[in-house]
Amino acid sequence: MGVISFTGVKVFSTTLARDRENMGENITKWLKENPNLDVVDKIVTQSSDKEFHCLTITLFYRHKS
């Protein structure tokens, strides 16, 4: 496997149900506002305890040439 190079990281994270429902729209909006970026990798993380459920989406990007 090769090494993926990136120049930045953007993290979207929430524990609120209504915010989790809107996370896709928020990510799409951010991507449209930053057309000079190429997402090169992503990590989706879900965690929870007795009270909270957290969803985190981490995008690794590099600037387009």
N, C-alpha and C positions, 0 to 999 in steps of 0.2 A: 504494500500500500504506500502511496505517496503522501507527502505532507501537504495539507491544504493551507495555503497562506491567506491571511485575512488582515485587514487594517483596523477593524472596529467590531464592537459587539453591542447589540441592542437587546435589552431584557424587558419582556412584558410579563408581569406577575400580578396575581390577585387572589384574594381569598373570598371575595364576595360573589355570590351566585349570579347576580345581574351583570357584574363586570366580566365574569367568565363567559357569559352568553354573548357579550359584545366584544370580546377579545379579538375575534377574527376580523371584525370591521375596523377595529383600532389598528391592527397590524396592516391591513390593506391600505388604510389611510396613510400610515407612516411610509409604506413603500411607495405610494403615489407621490408623496411629498418629497421623496428622496430618489428620483429616477437616476441619479448618478451613482447608485450603489448596486452591486451584484451580491445577492445572498449566496454564500458558498457552502454553508452548512447550517444545521439547526439542531437544537436539543429540546425535547419536550419533557418536562419534569412534573410529576404529580406527587403531592405529599398530603398527609392528613394526620390529625390527632383526634381526640375525642370530640372536639368542637369545630375545628376548622379544616377546610379542604383547600389546598393551595395548588394553583396551576401556574406554571412558569414556562414561557416559550423564549428561548434564547436564540437569537439570529447572529451569525457570524458573517461579516460582509467585507468586501473590498471595494474601493472606488474604481469606477470604470475608467479605462484608459482614454 
